[in-house]
Amino acid sequence: MGLKDVEAGHRNEAGIATVIGVLRQRLGDQLQTGEALRAQHAHSTTYIPGQLPDAVVFPESAEEVKMIVRACADHQVPVIAFGVGTSLEGHVNAPHGGISIDMGRMNRVLKVNAEDLDCTVEPGVTREQLNSDLRDTGLFFPIDPGANATIGGMTATRASGTNAVRYGTMRDNVIAVTAVTASGAEIRTARRARKSSAGYDLTRLFVGSEGTLGVITSVTLRLQGIPQAISGGVCPFPSVEAACNAVIMTIQMGIPVARIELLDALQMKACNAYSKLSNSETPALFLEFHGTDAGVAEQAAMFAEIAAECDGGEFLWTTNPERRTELWKARHNAYWAALQLRPGAKGISTDVCVPISRLAECVSQTQADIASAGLIAPIVGHAGDGNFHVLVLLDPEIAAEVDAAEAFVERLNARALAMDGTCTGEHGIGQGKRAYLTQEMGEGVSVMRQIKQALDPMNIMNPGKVFAFED
């Protein structure tokens, strides 16, 4: 299925009307049906067409979530959980209509256990809000996907981001969740103990389930101590291949780099223009090190030696917080900067991930593919774990451009899979990558489908995402 071919599914008109009436009576103004608001809750930051829910409801407690889901279950009406809408593969679209559950009012930090380095939060808490609340404890939550996403959304999509090379992904940092399943029951997947062999790992089942198994109502997270010292900097390279080789050597030597981000020359040009930087418009690595004063200096020196061996330029690093903030703000704004390369264009933001030893080869082949296809498509990536992103800029009204972009995305995914990689390192499947999941997992998708059918036999939980409900 091409991204442009996302289709609407069957709508249960009578059930939807009944549920809206029931929820309006019980929740009053917490339920809204205005078209503009519904459009916001189908918004995608890529070019996949929006598919609007029939109503948006704003619960303020887990009890209200249970009530909403039970009403939807009684009348077989779809439920789509919504955080802040930063997903990239059509995750929050409503192809069958239904009810969007906006978790924004469930935004309380429920408990911080500083001695145990963990906390429990409601799903509407954003990562920036959480780290602001944690600041006085000397702790922080390290997962940083760039956007100020909600913890619930990050859990549902198994997000990662710039710090994953050191601190892991949401898979590694979620201890437990509570979630309302399709029956309207709330379950708890684990206790706070740091390890357990008590039965199936239900936590990992919900992390990355993209709302297809239940609505997350709380998340218990691992926390980290704020480092004594942080340094960061930029290093230019003559080619993307040279930069990737430096990344590979850095990881293989065991340097505990906290962030190591790749930007190709086109992306660096975009970031310079958008964020008012003056870096050389060549491929580059943005890096950050966490530790002691002596430790971060030693790590920076070791990387500088690796960079020189890979024909890199001077590694300019600093411990100055303002300069580091400027650097990472530019990196986080890379998507918006890239869009300015072709004003008015839409983008297919796609990602793949390969074993670190294949990174240089995969990125180099992808660059050659972009050039031969005549596309405008900057590359940026979390290179330390073999994950990179390509933003293909196109006019969605020109069929030939859409066809060329989608053909490129198909080749990119095939390339990653041929290298024993994955079709998505962190964006998830949603609607856009369903076909590639089948190519990647084979019969594994059948097992996923059986789990889905067991937990959600009526297919009301975010239907149309990840895989087809039936063969």
C-alpha positions as CSV (number, residue, x, y, z in Angstrom):
1,M,0.0,0.0,0.0
2,G,1.4,3.4,-1.0
3,L,1.2,6.2,1.5
4,K,-1.1,8.1,-0.9
5,D,-3.5,5.1,-1.0
6,V,-4.5,5.2,2.7
7,E,-8.2,4.4,2.6
8,A,-11.2,4.9,4.9
9,G,-12.7,1.8,6.4
10,H,-16.2,0.8,7.4
11,R,-18.0,3.2,9.7
12,N,-20.5,2.2,12.4
13,E,-22.6,5.2,12.0
14,A,-25.4,4.2,14.4
15,G,-22.9,3.1,17.1
16,I,-20.8,6.3,16.7
17,A,-24.0,8.5,17.1
18,T,-25.0,6.6,20.2
19,V,-21.6,6.8,21.9
20,I,-21.4,10.5,21.2
21,G,-24.8,11.0,22.9
22,V,-23.8,8.8,25.9
23,L,-20.4,10.6,26.4
24,R,-21.9,14.0,26.0
25,Q,-24.5,13.2,28.7
26,R,-21.8,11.9,31.1
27,L,-18.9,14.3,30.3
28,G,-20.5,17.5,29.0
29,D,-18.0,19.9,27.6
30,Q,-15.2,17.3,27.9
31,L,-16.6,16.0,24.6
32,Q,-16.2,18.2,21.5
33,T,-17.3,17.6,17.9
34,G,-16.1,20.8,16.1
35,E,-14.5,20.1,12.8
36,A,-11.4,22.2,13.4
37,L,-10.6,20.4,16.6
38,R,-11.3,17.0,15.0
39,A,-8.9,17.9,12.2
40,Q,-6.2,18.8,14.8
41,H,-6.6,15.3,16.2
42,A,-6.0,13.7,12.8
43,H,-3.1,15.9,12.0
44,S,0.1,14.2,10.8
45,T,3.4,15.9,10.5
46,T,4.0,14.0,7.2
47,Y,1.9,14.2,4.1
48,I,-0.4,11.2,4.8
49,P,-4.0,12.6,4.5
50,G,-5.8,13.3,7.7
51,Q,-8.8,11.0,8.6
52,L,-10.9,12.8,11.2
53,P,-12.4,11.2,14.3
54,D,-16.1,11.9,15.0
55,A,-15.5,13.4,18.4
56,V,-12.7,14.3,20.7
57,V,-13.0,13.6,24.4
58,F,-10.7,14.9,27.2
59,P,-10.7,12.6,30.2
60,E,-9.2,13.7,33.5
61,S,-8.8,10.4,35.2
62,A,-8.3,6.7,34.6
63,E,-11.9,6.1,35.7
64,E,-13.1,8.4,32.9
65,V,-10.9,6.5,30.4
66,K,-12.5,3.2,31.5
67,M,-16.0,4.7,31.1
68,I,-15.2,6.0,27.6
69,V,-13.7,2.7,26.5
70,R,-16.6,0.7,27.9
71,A,-19.1,2.9,26.1
72,C,-17.2,2.4,22.8
73,A,-16.9,-1.3,23.4
74,D,-20.7,-1.6,24.0
75,H,-21.3,-0.1,20.6
76,Q,-18.2,-1.3,18.7
77,V,-16.9,2.2,18.1
78,P,-13.1,2.8,17.5
79,V,-10.9,4.4,20.1
80,I,-7.8,6.4,19.1
81,A,-5.6,7.6,21.9
82,F,-4.0,11.0,21.3
83,G,-1.0,12.7,23.0
84,V,0.2,15.8,21.2
85,G,0.1,14.5,17.6
86,T,3.9,14.4,16.8
87,S,3.8,10.9,15.3
88,L,4.9,10.5,11.7
89,E,3.1,7.5,10.2
90,G,-0.6,8.3,10.5
91,H,-0.9,6.8,14.0
92,V,-3.7,9.1,15.1
93,N,-5.8,8.9,12.0
94,A,-9.3,7.5,12.3
95,P,-9.9,5.5,9.1
96,H,-13.1,4.0,10.6
97,G,-14.2,7.2,12.4
98,G,-14.7,7.0,16.2
99,I,-13.6,8.7,19.3
100,S,-10.2,10.4,19.8
101,I,-9.2,10.3,23.5
102,D,-7.0,13.3,24.1
103,M,-4.8,12.6,27.2
104,G,-3.7,16.2,27.6
105,R,-5.6,16.7,30.9
106,M,-4.1,13.6,32.5
107,N,-0.8,15.4,33.0
108,R,0.2,14.8,36.6
109,V,3.5,13.5,37.9
110,L,2.0,11.0,40.3
111,K,5.1,10.0,42.3
112,V,8.9,10.4,42.2
113,N,10.9,7.8,44.0
114,A,14.2,9.5,44.0
115,E,16.0,6.8,46.1
116,D,15.0,4.2,43.6
117,L,15.6,6.4,40.5
118,D,12.1,6.0,39.1
119,C,8.8,7.9,38.8
120,T,5.2,7.3,37.8
121,V,3.4,9.8,35.6
122,E,0.1,10.1,33.8
123,P,0.3,9.7,30.0
124,G,-0.3,13.4,29.1
125,V,2.9,14.5,30.9
126,T,5.4,15.7,28.3
127,R,9.1,15.0,28.5
128,E,10.0,18.6,29.0
129,Q,7.4,19.0,31.8
130,L,8.7,15.9,33.5
131,N,12.3,17.1,33.4
132,S,11.3,20.5,34.7
133,D,9.6,18.8,37.6
134,L,12.6,16.5,38.3
135,R,15.2,19.3,38.2
136,D,15.4,19.8,42.0
137,T,15.8,16.1,42.6
138,G,19.1,15.9,40.7
139,L,17.5,13.4,38.3
140,F,16.3,13.5,34.7
141,F,14.5,11.4,32.1
142,P,16.9,10.9,29.2
143,I,14.7,9.8,26.3
144,D,14.6,12.7,23.8
145,P,12.9,12.2,20.5
146,G,13.2,15.9,19.6
147,A,9.5,16.9,19.8
148,N,8.0,17.7,23.2
149,A,6.0,14.5,23.0
150,T,3.9,13.0,25.8
151,I,5.2,10.1,27.8
152,G,2.1,8.1,26.9
153,G,2.7,8.6,23.2
154,M,6.5,7.9,23.5
155,T,5.6,4.7,25.3
156,A,3.0,3.7,22.7
157,T,5.4,4.2,19.8
158,R,8.6,2.9,21.6
159,A,10.3,6.3,20.9
160,S,14.0,6.9,21.3
161,G,15.9,9.9,19.9
162,T,19.3,11.6,20.4
163,N,20.2,10.0,23.8
164,A,19.4,6.4,22.8
165,V,23.0,5.5,22.1
166,R,23.8,5.8,25.8
167,Y,20.5,5.5,27.6
168,G,18.5,3.2,25.4
169,T,14.9,3.6,24.1
170,M,11.5,3.6,25.8
171,R,11.7,-0.2,25.7
172,D,14.7,0.1,28.2
173,N,13.3,2.8,30.3
174,V,9.6,1.9,31.0
175,I,9.3,-0.3,34.1
176,A,5.5,-0.7,34.1
177,V,2.3,0.8,32.6
178,T,-1.3,0.7,33.5
179,A,-3.6,0.5,30.6
180,V,-7.3,0.2,29.8
181,T,-7.9,-2.7,27.5
182,A,-10.7,-3.1,25.0
183,S,-13.0,-4.7,27.6
184,G,-12.8,-1.5,29.7
185,A,-10.7,-3.1,32.4
186,E,-7.5,-1.4,33.7
187,I,-4.5,-3.7,34.1
188,R,-1.0,-3.1,35.6
189,T,1.8,-4.8,33.7
190,A,4.5,-4.9,36.4
191,R,5.7,-3.7,39.8
192,R,8.5,-1.3,40.5
193,A,11.2,-4.0,41.1
194,R,14.2,-3.7,38.9
195,K,13.8,-7.2,37.6
196,S,11.2,-9.9,37.6
197,S,10.6,-13.4,36.1
198,A,6.9,-13.4,36.9
199,G,5.2,-14.6,33.7
200,Y,4.9,-12.9,30.4
201,D,6.5,-9.5,29.9
202,L,3.3,-7.5,29.5
203,T,5.1,-4.2,29.8
204,R,7.1,-4.8,26.6
205,L,3.9,-5.9,25.0
206,F,2.3,-2.4,25.5
207,V,5.5,-0.5,24.8
208,G,5.4,0.0,21.0
209,S,1.8,-1.3,20.6
210,E,0.8,2.1,19.1
211,G,-2.6,2.1,20.9
212,T,-3.8,-1.1,19.3
213,L,-4.0,-3.1,22.5
214,G,-5.2,-0.5,25.0
215,V,-5.1,3.1,26.3
216,I,-2.2,3.8,28.6
217,T,-3.3,5.5,31.8
218,S,0.1,5.7,33.7
219,V,3.7,5.0,33.0
220,T,6.5,4.1,35.5
221,L,9.9,5.2,34.2
222,R,13.6,4.7,35.0
223,L,15.4,8.0,35.8
224,Q,19.1,8.9,35.6
225,G,21.3,11.3,37.7
226,I,22.1,14.6,36.0
227,P,25.7,14.4,34.9
228,Q,28.3,16.4,36.8
229,A,29.7,17.7,33.4
230,I,28.4,17.8,29.9
231,S,30.3,18.7,26.8
232,G,29.2,18.9,23.2
233,G,30.5,20.0,19.8
234,V,30.5,19.7,16.0
235,C,33.0,18.0,13.7
236,P,32.9,18.3,9.9
237,F,33.8,15.5,7.5
238,P,34.5,15.4,3.7
239,S,31.8,12.8,3.1
240,V,28.9,11.1,4.8
241,E,30.8,7.8,4.5
242,A,33.8,9.3,6.4
243,A,31.4,10.6,9.2
244,C,29.7,7.2,9.5
245,N,33.1,5.5,9.7
246,A,34.0,7.8,12.6
247,V,30.7,6.8,14.3
248,I,31.5,3.1,13.9
249,M,35.0,3.4,15.3
250,T,33.6,5.5,18.3
251,I,31.1,2.9,19.2
252,Q,33.4,-0.1,18.6
253,M,36.0,1.5,20.9
254,G,33.5,1.8,23.7
255,I,33.6,5.5,24.1
256,P,30.5,6.3,26.2
257,V,29.1,9.0,23.9
258,A,25.7,10.3,25.0
259,R,24.7,11.7,21.6
260,I,26.3,11.3,18.2
261,E,24.1,12.8,15.4
262,L,24.8,12.7,11.7
263,L,23.8,15.6,9.3
264,D,24.6,15.4,5.6
265,A,25.7,18.6,3.7
266,L,22.2,19.5,2.6
267,Q,20.8,19.2,6.1
268,M,23.6,21.3,7.5
269,K,22.9,24.0,4.9
270,A,19.2,23.9,6.0
271,C,20.2,24.1,9.7
272,N,22.6,27.0,9.1
273,A,19.8,29.0,7.3
274,Y,17.0,28.1,9.7
275,S,18.9,28.3,13.0
276,K,21.3,31.1,12.1
277,L,24.4,28.9,12.4
278,S,27.7,29.3,10.6
279,N,29.0,25.7,10.4
280,S,30.8,24.4,7.3
281,E,28.1,23.1,4.9
282,T,29.6,19.7,4.8
283,P,28.6,16.4,6.4
284,A,29.0,16.7,10.1
285,L,28.6,15.0,13.5
286,F,27.0,16.6,16.5
287,L,28.3,15.0,19.7
288,E,27.7,15.2,23.4
289,F,29.5,13.5,26.3
290,H,28.2,13.1,29.9
291,G,30.3,12.4,33.0
292,T,32.9,14.1,35.1
293,D,34.9,17.2,34.1
294,A,37.9,14.9,33.4
295,G,35.8,12.2,31.8
296,V,34.1,14.4,29.2
297,A,37.5,16.0,28.3
298,E,39.1,12.6,27.8
299,Q,36.2,11.4,25.7
300,A,36.3,14.5,23.5
301,A,40.0,14.0,23.0
302,M,39.6,10.3,22.0
303,F,36.9,11.2,19.5
304,A,39.0,14.0,18.0
305,E,41.7,11.3,17.3
306,I,39.2,9.1,15.6
307,A,37.8,12.0,13.6
308,A,41.3,12.9,12.4
309,E,41.9,9.2,11.4
310,C,38.7,9.4,9.3
311,D,39.8,12.7,7.6
312,G,37.5,14.8,9.7
313,G,38.1,18.4,10.4
314,E,38.7,20.1,13.8
315,F,36.4,18.9,16.5
316,L,35.1,22.1,18.2
317,W,33.6,21.2,21.6
318,T,32.5,23.2,24.6
319,T,31.0,22.8,28.1
320,N,29.2,26.1,27.8
321,P,25.5,25.4,28.4
322,E,24.3,28.2,26.1
323,R,26.4,27.1,23.1
324,R,25.3,23.5,23.7
325,T,21.7,24.5,23.8
326,E,22.0,26.4,20.6
327,L,23.6,23.3,18.9
328,W,20.9,20.9,20.0
329,K,18.0,23.3,19.3
330,A,19.3,23.4,15.8
331,R,19.4,19.6,15.6
332,H,15.9,19.3,17.0
333,N,14.6,21.8,14.5
334,A,16.2,19.9,11.6
335,Y,12.7,18.8,10.2
336,W,11.4,22.4,10.0
337,A,14.7,23.6,8.6
338,A,14.6,21.0,5.9
339,L,11.1,22.0,4.8
340,Q,12.5,25.5,4.0
341,L,14.7,23.9,1.3
342,R,11.5,23.8,-0.8
343,P,8.9,26.2,0.6
344,G,5.4,24.9,0.4
345,A,6.5,21.3,0.0
346,K,5.3,18.4,2.1
347,G,7.6,15.8,3.4
348,I,7.8,12.0,3.7
349,S,9.8,11.7,6.9
350,T,11.0,8.1,7.0
351,D,13.6,6.2,9.0
352,V,15.4,2.9,9.0
353,C,18.0,1.3,11.3
354,V,20.8,-1.1,10.4
355,P,23.6,-2.8,12.4
356,I,26.2,-0.2,13.1
357,S,28.8,-2.0,10.9
358,R,26.5,-1.5,7.9
359,L,25.7,2.2,8.6
360,A,28.3,3.8,6.2
361,E,27.3,1.4,3.4
362,C,23.6,2.0,3.9
363,V,23.8,5.8,4.0
364,S,26.2,6.0,1.1
365,Q,23.9,3.8,-1.1
366,T,20.9,5.9,0.0
367,Q,22.6,9.1,-1.0
368,A,23.4,7.7,-4.4
369,D,19.8,6.6,-4.8
370,I,18.6,10.1,-3.9
371,A,20.8,11.6,-6.5
372,S,19.8,9.2,-9.3
373,A,16.1,9.7,-8.5
374,G,16.5,13.5,-8.7
375,L,15.0,14.0,-5.2
376,I,15.5,16.7,-2.6
377,A,16.0,14.6,0.5
378,P,18.3,15.6,3.4
379,I,19.6,12.9,5.8
380,V,19.9,13.2,9.5
381,G,20.3,10.5,12.0
382,H,20.9,9.0,15.4
383,A,24.0,7.5,14.0
384,G,25.3,5.9,17.2
385,D,22.7,3.2,17.0
386,G,22.6,2.8,13.2
387,N,19.4,4.8,12.9
388,F,19.0,7.5,10.2
389,H,16.1,9.6,8.8
390,V,15.4,10.9,5.3
391,L,13.0,13.7,4.6
392,V,11.8,13.5,1.0
393,L,10.4,16.9,-0.1
394,L,7.6,16.7,-2.6
395,D,4.4,18.4,-4.0
396,P,1.6,15.9,-3.1
397,E,-0.5,17.3,-5.9
398,I,2.0,16.1,-8.5
399,A,1.4,12.4,-9.0
400,A,4.9,11.8,-10.6
401,E,6.6,13.3,-7.5
402,V,4.6,11.1,-5.1
403,D,5.3,8.0,-7.2
404,A,9.0,8.8,-7.2
405,A,9.1,9.5,-3.5
406,E,7.2,6.3,-2.6
407,A,9.4,4.2,-4.9
408,F,12.5,5.6,-3.1
409,V,11.0,4.9,0.3
410,E,10.3,1.3,-0.8
411,R,13.9,0.9,-2.0
412,L,15.2,2.4,1.2
413,N,13.3,-0.1,3.3
414,A,14.4,-3.0,1.1
415,R,18.0,-1.9,1.5
416,A,17.8,-1.8,5.3
417,L,16.1,-5.2,5.5
418,A,18.7,-6.7,3.1
419,M,21.3,-5.5,5.7
420,D,19.4,-7.3,8.5
421,G,18.1,-3.9,9.7
422,T,14.6,-2.7,10.3
423,C,12.1,-0.6,8.4
424,T,11.7,1.7,11.3
425,G,14.1,2.5,14.1
426,E,11.8,4.8,16.0
427,H,8.9,6.2,13.9
428,G,6.7,3.1,14.3
429,I,4.5,1.4,11.7
430,G,1.1,3.3,11.9
431,Q,-0.5,3.3,8.5
432,G,2.5,4.2,6.4
433,K,4.8,1.2,7.0
434,R,2.3,-1.7,7.3
435,A,3.6,-3.4,4.1
436,Y,7.2,-3.2,5.2
437,L,6.4,-4.7,8.6
438,T,5.2,-7.8,6.8
439,Q,8.4,-8.0,4.8
440,E,10.5,-7.6,8.0
441,M,8.7,-9.9,10.3
442,G,7.1,-12.5,8.0
443,E,5.1,-15.0,10.1
444,G,5.8,-12.9,13.2
445,V,3.0,-10.6,12.0
446,S,0.6,-13.5,12.3
447,V,1.6,-13.9,16.0
448,M,1.0,-10.1,16.5
449,R,-2.4,-10.5,14.9
450,Q,-3.3,-13.3,17.2
451,I,-2.4,-11.2,20.2
452,K,-4.5,-8.3,18.9
453,Q,-7.5,-10.5,18.2
454,A,-7.2,-12.0,21.7
455,L,-7.1,-8.7,23.5
456,D,-9.3,-6.7,21.2
457,P,-11.6,-9.1,19.4
458,M,-13.9,-6.3,18.1
459,N,-10.9,-4.3,16.7
460,I,-11.9,-1.0,18.4
461,M,-8.4,0.0,19.6
462,N,-6.8,2.2,16.9
463,P,-7.9,0.0,14.0
464,G,-6.1,0.1,10.7
465,K,-2.6,0.6,12.3
466,V,0.4,-1.7,12.3
467,F,-1.2,-4.6,10.3
468,A,-4.6,-5.6,8.9
469,F,-6.8,-7.1,11.6
470,E,-7.6,-10.1,9.4
471,D,-5.6,-11.9,6.8
